[in-house]
Amino acid sequence: MTVLSSSVLQLDDINDIDEVFDEVGKQAAFDALLMDFSFYRPTDKQLEFHAAGLKARERLFLGGNRTGKTFAVCVELAMHLTGRYPNDWNGYRYKRPISAIASSINLKDTRDILQKNLFVGHPAKGMPPAVQSSLILEKSNTNIAGAYDTVLIRHKSGGLSELKFKAFEQGASSFQGVQADFIHLDELPSYEVYLEALTRTAAFDNEKTFITLTMWPEKGYTDMLAHFMDNAPAGEVRKERFYIVASWADNKYLPKEEADRLRESYPAWQIEAREHGVPVFGHGKVFTMPEEEIFMEPFEVPAPWHQVYGLDLSSSSNGTWGAVLLAIDRDNDIVYAMRDYERSDLTPMEHAYNIKQMVPEWCVGMNDPAGAGENMHTKEKTLDFLKDTCGLTLINAYKANGTKEATIADIYMRYRSDKFKIMYAPAKKNEDGTTTPERGCRHLVREWRQYARDDKGNILKKNDHTIDALLYALGGLYHAVNQSSYDDDFSSDPDFSYMFGE
């Protein structure tokens, strides 16, 4: 047993109560354990989602099945309803009672999933309800057996929080006429329902309000996903919106044997969505080869190997930049995508600094020639600024009709002869309970899994910044160099690291 403070107990397991306390103290200890959410041990992805609540009003937890997305939001909702937060809570805290809405596809799903997490828990798994029964003052029922309409919950301040339950099938109009501090939508709503629910969170007392969405991308790339995914890369807050993508590897509590069993049970076309939480953008994926034949453990490449990188840049002030660094084993003609970069909402100077941390100073970059426009920050041509002021060595990539398809065909040709690899290692659960984060080309892998064609066979232009960078780099293999072959007079290299710290 570890004592966090004089009034809060943290037990290694709920069963420890029987070992530590006598009969008189058992119930009090059990209640304290549950009410302070000491049973909740979030994964890294869950922690990241909660923390984003400090900045983001709209949050999407996009994950495969069994990634803990719905449970995480149910627990956070319970904290806000009761005003009880763990000492180490990293998200937003309400100091007053709140009004909240929880909704799923229909009232039966709302009852069986959301209400169960909140008020019943999963006794067979040793998981208590998120809201303890002693804190529930009143429940009103619907015409669905066991389904509630409204629940009043005691808040730590002495007031009452109100939680209403709804269903997407009731339509957008069912959300009208109410205001809410916090809304949880579980599974995919129509965009109309989402926007109406969002309207219900319009701040009415100058305090932060939230709408949260938990789902797996069953229907591929929809308007609902575009609302988040076209706004900013995963893990970034922009325009008060945020989303993350979680896979089975991110859930340290999912046994490997269970993951293997699930993987074998699902049809192949559902694996990306159910395991990785990755939506397919169109009617057919561009890259269909087995991942295990392309992805490999990252390693340090030998010094003699030549390197080149591709750069997809934007002249707009909040545009997303992507870069991919390739290493080429000339002796065996094998190309390795070894590192990547993707960021938005930075100045060209900041992007350049970040890229210079990723690529060797002697490395040549193949840039998107369409990104040569004037940048609002520098008032000069973006490419000229990157070359003359930031010291990047850049060459315009060849970009003509058919170039993209030709390069994709080259990837397939290399794949068939085992001459193209992407360095990537997913998050890994360690024996000591810690999690090793994903390594290598994580942005490229996410886009690789989503890259698709429309029903006419045309490649969809969505979230493809690192894919484009990869294609530019592959088209410039001729320009790849190593340190010994680099001409020191080819570029200048001003030192501006003082602007961003060490």
C-alpha positions in Angstrom: 0.0 0.0 0.0 1.3 3.5 -0.9 0.0 6.5 1.0 -0.3 9.5 -1.4 -1.5 11.9 1.3 -3.1 11.8 4.7 -6.6 11.4 3.1 -6.0 9.4 -0.1 -5.0 5.8 -0.3 -3.6 4.2 -3.4 -3.8 0.4 -3.4 -2.1 -1.9 -5.8 -5.4 -3.8 -6.2 -8.9 -3.7 -5.0 -8.3 -7.0 -3.3 -5.6 -5.4 -1.1 -8.5 -4.1 1.0 -9.1 -7.5 2.4 -5.5 -7.9 3.4 -4.9 -4.4 4.9 -8.1 -3.4 6.7 -10.3 -5.0 9.3 -14.0 -5.4 8.8 -14.9 -2.0 10.2 -12.6 -0.2 7.8 -13.2 -2.2 4.6 -16.2 -0.3 3.3 -14.7 3.1 4.0 -11.5 2.2 2.3 -13.3 0.6 -0.6 -15.5 3.7 -1.1 -12.4 6.0 -0.9 -10.6 4.0 -3.4 -13.4 4.1 -5.9 -14.6 7.7 -5.4 -11.1 9.1 -5.9 -10.7 6.9 -9.1 -7.6 5.2 -7.8 -8.7 2.2 -9.8 -8.1 4.1 -13.0 -4.6 3.5 -14.5 -4.7 5.2 -17.9 -2.5 4.2 -20.8 -0.3 6.8 -22.5 -2.9 7.5 -25.2 -5.6 8.0 -22.6 -3.4 10.4 -20.7 -2.7 12.3 -23.9 -6.4 12.5 -24.6 -7.2 13.8 -21.1 -4.4 16.4 -21.1 -5.7 17.8 -24.4 -8.8 18.9 -22.5 -6.7 21.8 -21.1 -6.6 23.4 -24.6 -9.1 21.6 -26.9 -12.9 22.1 -26.8 -13.5 19.3 -29.3 -11.7 16.0 -28.9 -11.8 12.7 -30.9 -10.5 9.4 -29.5 -10.2 7.4 -32.7 -9.2 3.8 -31.9 -9.6 0.2 -32.8 -11.8 -2.0 -30.7 -10.4 -2.7 -27.2 -8.2 0.4 -27.0 -10.0 1.8 -24.0 -11.4 4.9 -25.8 -15.0 4.7 -24.5 -13.9 3.8 -20.9 -11.5 6.7 -20.8 -14.2 9.3 -21.6 -16.7 7.6 -19.2 -14.2 7.9 -16.4 -13.4 11.5 -17.2 -17.1 12.3 -17.4 -17.6 10.7 -14.0 -14.8 12.9 -12.5 -16.5 16.1 -13.9 -19.9 15.0 -12.6 -18.7 14.3 -9.1 -15.9 16.9 -8.8 -13.6 14.2 -7.6 -10.2 14.0 -9.4 -7.1 11.9 -8.6 -4.1 13.9 -7.2 -2.2 13.3 -10.5 -5.1 14.2 -12.8 -3.6 15.9 -15.9 -6.8 17.2 -17.5 -9.3 19.9 -16.9 -11.1 20.3 -13.5 -14.5 21.7 -12.9 -15.0 23.3 -9.5 -18.8 23.2 -9.7 -21.6 20.8 -10.7 -22.1 20.3 -14.4 -24.7 19.5 -17.0 -23.7 16.6 -19.3 -25.1 14.5 -22.1 -24.0 11.0 -23.1 -25.2 9.4 -26.3 -24.7 6.5 -28.6 -26.3 5.1 -31.8 -29.5 4.0 -30.1 -30.9 3.9 -26.5 -30.0 0.2 -26.2 -26.4 0.9 -27.0 -26.4 3.9 -24.7 -27.7 1.6 -21.9 -25.5 -1.4 -22.6 -22.2 0.6 -23.1 -22.2 4.1 -21.6 -24.6 3.4 -18.7 -22.8 0.2 -17.9 -19.4 1.9 -17.7 -20.8 4.7 -15.6 -23.1 2.9 -13.2 -22.5 -0.9 -13.3 -18.9 -1.4 -14.3 -17.5 -4.8 -15.3 -17.6 -7.0 -12.2 -16.3 -10.1 -14.0 -13.1 -8.1 -14.9 -12.8 -6.5 -11.4 -13.7 -3.1 -12.8 -16.1 -1.0 -10.6 -18.5 1.6 -12.0 -17.2 5.0 -12.7 -19.9 6.7 -10.6 -20.5 5.1 -7.2 -24.1 4.4 -6.3 -23.9 6.4 -3.0 -23.4 9.5 -5.2 -26.5 9.0 -7.3 -29.5 10.9 -6.0 -32.2 10.3 -8.6 -32.8 8.4 -11.9 -35.6 8.8 -14.4 -36.3 6.0 -16.9 -37.0 5.8 -20.6 -39.4 3.4 -22.3 -36.4 1.0 -22.8 -36.0 -1.4 -20.0 -33.1 -0.4 -17.7 -32.3 2.7 -19.8 -32.2 6.0 -18.0 -33.2 9.4 -19.3 -31.7 11.7 -16.6 -29.5 11.0 -13.6 -28.8 13.5 -10.8 -25.3 13.0 -9.2 -23.9 14.5 -6.0 -21.0 16.9 -6.7 -18.2 17.3 -4.2 -19.1 21.0 -3.8 -22.5 20.0 -2.4 -24.6 20.7 -5.5 -26.0 18.3 -8.1 -24.7 17.5 -11.5 -27.2 16.4 -14.2 -26.5 13.7 -16.8 -28.9 13.2 -19.7 -28.8 10.2 -22.1 -29.8 10.4 -25.7 -29.4 8.4 -29.0 -28.3 9.5 -32.5 -31.3 7.7 -34.0 -33.5 10.3 -32.3 -32.0 12.9 -34.7 -30.3 16.3 -34.3 -33.5 17.8 -32.9 -33.3 15.7 -29.7 -30.2 17.8 -28.7 -32.1 21.1 -29.2 -33.2 23.2 -26.3 -30.5 22.1 -23.8 -27.1 23.3 -22.8 -24.3 21.1 -21.6 -20.8 21.6 -20.2 -19.7 18.1 -21.4 -21.0 15.9 -24.1 -19.8 12.3 -24.9 -20.8 10.8 -28.3 -19.9 7.2 -28.5 -19.5 5.7 -32.0 -20.1 7.6 -35.3 -22.9 10.1 -35.3 -24.1 11.9 -38.4 -22.4 15.2 -39.0 -25.7 17.0 -38.5 -26.1 15.4 -35.0 -22.5 16.3 -34.1 -22.9 20.0 -35.1 -26.2 20.3 -33.2 -24.5 18.7 -30.1 -21.6 21.0 -30.5 -24.0 24.0 -30.5 -25.3 22.7 -27.1 -21.8 23.3 -25.6 -21.8 27.0 -26.3 -20.4 28.5 -23.1 -23.1 30.0 -20.9 -21.0 30.9 -17.8 -17.6 31.7 -19.3 -16.2 28.3 -18.3 -14.8 25.7 -20.6 -17.2 23.3 -22.3 -16.4 20.1 -24.1 -17.7 17.7 -26.8 -15.9 14.3 -27.0 -16.2 11.6 -29.6 -15.1 8.0 -29.2 -15.3 5.7 -32.2 -13.6 3.2 -34.5 -13.7 4.2 -38.3 -16.2 1.6 -39.3 -17.4 3.6 -42.4 -14.0 4.8 -43.5 -13.2 8.4 -44.1 -16.4 10.4 -43.4 -17.3 14.1 -43.0 -17.1 13.5 -39.3 -13.5 12.3 -39.5 -12.6 15.1 -41.9 -13.8 17.6 -39.3 -10.8 16.5 -37.2 -8.3 14.9 -39.6 -8.3 17.7 -42.2 -7.8 20.3 -39.4 -4.5 19.2 -38.0 -2.2 16.1 -37.6 -3.0 13.6 -34.8 -1.8 14.8 -31.4 -2.0 18.6 -32.2 -4.5 21.1 -31.0 -5.6 23.5 -33.6 -8.8 25.7 -33.6 -9.6 24.0 -30.2 -9.8 20.6 -32.0 -7.8 17.5 -31.2 -7.7 13.9 -32.1 -5.5 10.8 -31.4 -5.4 7.4 -33.0 -4.9 4.3 -30.7 -4.2 0.7 -31.7 -4.1 -2.5 -29.7 -0.4 -1.9 -29.2 -1.3 1.2 -27.2 -3.4 -0.8 -24.7 -1.0 -2.3 -22.2 -3.9 -4.2 -20.6 -4.8 -6.1 -23.7 -3.1 -9.6 -23.5 -1.2 -10.5 -26.6 -3.1 -13.8 -26.8 -6.4 -11.9 -26.9 -5.1 -9.5 -29.6 -3.9 -12.5 -31.7 -7.3 -14.2 -31.3 -9.2 -11.0 -32.4 -6.9 -10.5 -35.3 -7.6 -13.9 -36.6 -11.4 -13.5 -36.1 -11.8 -10.2 -38.1 -11.9 -10.2 -41.9 -8.8 -8.8 -43.5 -10.5 -5.7 -44.8 -11.5 -4.7 -41.2 -8.1 -5.2 -39.6 -6.8 -1.6 -40.2 -9.9 -0.1 -38.6 -10.4 -2.5 -35.8 -6.8 -3.0 -34.7 -5.2 0.4 -35.6 -8.2 2.7 -35.7 -7.2 3.8 -39.2 -9.9 4.8 -41.6 -9.5 4.0 -45.3 -10.1 7.2 -47.3 -11.6 5.8 -50.4 -12.8 2.8 -52.3 -9.4 1.0 -52.4 -6.1 1.3 -50.7 -3.1 2.3 -52.8 -0.6 0.2 -50.9 -2.0 -3.3 -50.3 1.2 -5.3 -49.6 1.4 -7.0 -46.1 2.8 -4.6 -43.6 5.2 -7.2 -42.1 6.9 -7.4 -45.5 7.5 -3.6 -45.6 7.9 -2.4 -42.0 11.0 -3.2 -40.1 12.7 -2.4 -36.8 14.6 0.9 -37.0 18.4 0.7 -37.0 21.4 3.0 -37.4 22.4 3.0 -41.1 26.1 2.6 -42.0 28.0 5.8 -42.8 28.8 4.9 -46.4 25.1 4.6 -47.3 23.7 7.5 -49.3 20.8 9.6 -48.1 18.2 12.0 -49.5 15.0 13.4 -48.2 11.7 14.7 -49.6 10.0 17.8 -48.4 6.3 18.7 -48.8 6.0 22.3 -47.7 3.2 24.8 -47.5 3.3 28.6 -48.0 0.2 29.1 -45.9 0.6 30.3 -42.3 -1.0 27.2 -40.7 -0.2 24.6 -43.4 1.2 21.2 -42.7 4.8 20.3 -43.7 6.0 16.8 -44.2 9.4 15.3 -44.7 10.8 11.8 -45.1 14.5 10.8 -45.0 15.7 7.9 -47.1 18.9 5.8 -46.8 20.1 3.8 -49.9 22.2 0.7 -49.7 23.8 1.1 -53.1 25.5 -2.3 -53.0 22.2 -4.1 -52.8 20.0 -1.4 -54.3 17.7 -1.3 -51.2 15.9 1.9 -50.2 15.0 2.5 -46.5 12.6 5.2 -45.3 14.2 5.8 -41.9 12.8 9.0 -40.4 9.9 11.4 -40.9 8.5 14.7 -39.9 5.1 16.3 -39.9 4.0 19.5 -38.2 1.7 22.5 -38.7 1.2 26.0 -37.3 4.9 26.8 -37.3 6.9 29.4 -39.2 9.3 28.4 -42.0 12.2 29.1 -39.7 10.8 26.7 -37.1 10.1 24.0 -39.7 13.6 24.4 -41.1 15.2 24.0 -37.6 13.2 20.8 -36.9 14.1 19.3 -40.3 17.8 20.1 -39.7 17.6 18.0 -36.5 16.3 15.1 -38.5 18.6 15.1 -41.6 22.4 15.2 -41.8 23.8 18.6 -42.6 25.2 17.3 -45.8 21.9 15.8 -47.1 20.1 17.0 -50.2 16.3 17.5 -50.1 13.9 17.1 -53.0 11.1 19.7 -52.5 7.7 20.2 -53.8 8.1 22.9 -56.5 4.5 24.0 -55.9 5.6 25.2 -52.4 7.7 28.1 -53.8 5.1 30.8 -53.1 5.5 33.8 -50.8 5.2 33.1 -47.1 3.3 35.5 -45.0 5.9 35.3 -42.2 9.0 36.0 -44.3 7.5 38.0 -47.2 9.7 36.2 -49.6 9.6 33.0 -51.6 9.5 30.1 -49.2 12.1 28.1 -51.0 14.5 31.0 -51.3 14.2 31.6 -47.6 14.8 27.9 -46.8 17.9 27.9 -48.9 19.4 31.3 -48.4 18.5 32.0 -44.8 18.1 28.6 -43.2 20.8 26.8 -45.1 18.8 23.8 -46.5 20.1 22.2 -49.6 17.0 21.8 -51.8 16.3 20.7 -55.4 12.9 20.9 -57.1 11.4 17.5 -57.4 10.3 16.4 -60.9 6.6 16.8 -60.9 4.6 16.1 -64.1 1.5 14.2 -65.1 1.9 10.6 -64.3 4.9 11.1 -62.0 3.1 10.0 -58.9 1.7 6.8 -60.4 5.1 6.0 -61.9 6.7 6.3 -58.4 4.0 4.2 -56.8 4.7 1.6 -59.5 8.4 1.8 -58.6 7.5 1.1 -54.9 5.7 -2.0 -55.9 8.5 -3.1 -58.2 11.0 -2.7 -55.3 8.7 -4.4 -52.9 8.4 -7.5 -55.1 12.2 -7.8 -55.1 12.5 -6.9 -51.3 14.2 -3.6 -52.1 12.0 -1.1 -50.2 11.5 -0.9 -46.5 10.0 1.5 -44.0 11.6 1.7 -40.6 8.8 1.5 -38.0 8.3 -0.1 -34.6 4.9 0.2 -33.0 4.4 1.0 -29.3 5.4 -1.9 -27.2 4.2 -3.1 -23.8 7.2 -4.1 -21.6 7.3 -6.7 -18.9 7.7 -4.1 -16.2 4.4 -2.5 -17.2 5.9 0.5 -19.0 5.3 1.2 -22.7 8.0 1.9 -25.3 6.6 4.5 -27.7 6.4 3.9 -31.4 9.6 4.6 -33.3 10.7 5.4 -36.8 8.3 6.7 -39.5 5.1 7.0 -37.5 3.6 9.8 -39.6 4.4 8.0 -42.8 2.9 4.7 -41.6 -0.3 6.4 -40.6 -0.7 8.0 -44.1 0.5 4.8 -45.8 -2.4 2.9 -44.2 -4.9 5.6 -45.3 -3.7 6.3 -48.8 -6.6 5.4 -51.1 -8.3 5.9 -54.5 -11.8 7.2 -55.2 -14.4 5.2 -57.1 -12.8 6.3 -60.4 -9.4 5.1 -59.5 -7.9 8.6 -58.8 -5.7 9.0 -55.7 -7.5 11.0 -53.0 -5.6 14.2 -52.0 -6.1 13.9 -48.2 -3.6 13.9 -45.4 -0.7 12.9 -47.7 2.1 15.2 -46.6 4.7 12.5 -45.7 3.5 10.3 -48.6 4.2 13.1 -51.0 7.6 13.7 -49.3 8.4 10.0 -49.8 7.5 10.2 -53.5 9.6 13.3 -54.0 12.6 11.6 -52.3 12.2 8.4 -54.3 12.2 10.5 -57.5 15.5 12.1 -56.4 17.6 9.0 -55.5 20.1 10.1 -58.1 20.8 13.1 -55.8 21.5 11.0 -52.7 24.9 11.5 -51.2 26.9 10.4 -48.2 29.2 12.6 -46.1 32.3 11.8 -48.0 30.8 12.7 -51.3 29.2 15.9 -50.1 30.6 19.2 -51.5 31.1 21.6 -48.6 30.6 24.5 -50.9 27.1 23.3 -52.0 25.3 25.1 -49.3 25.6 27.6 -46.4 24.7 26.6 -42.9 23.9 29.5 -40.6 23.4 28.8 -37.0 20.0 29.9 -35.7 19.5 27.3 -33.0 19.7 30.0 -30.3 16.1 30.9 -31.4 14.7 27.6 -30.2 16.9 26.6 -27.3 19.2 23.6 -27.1 
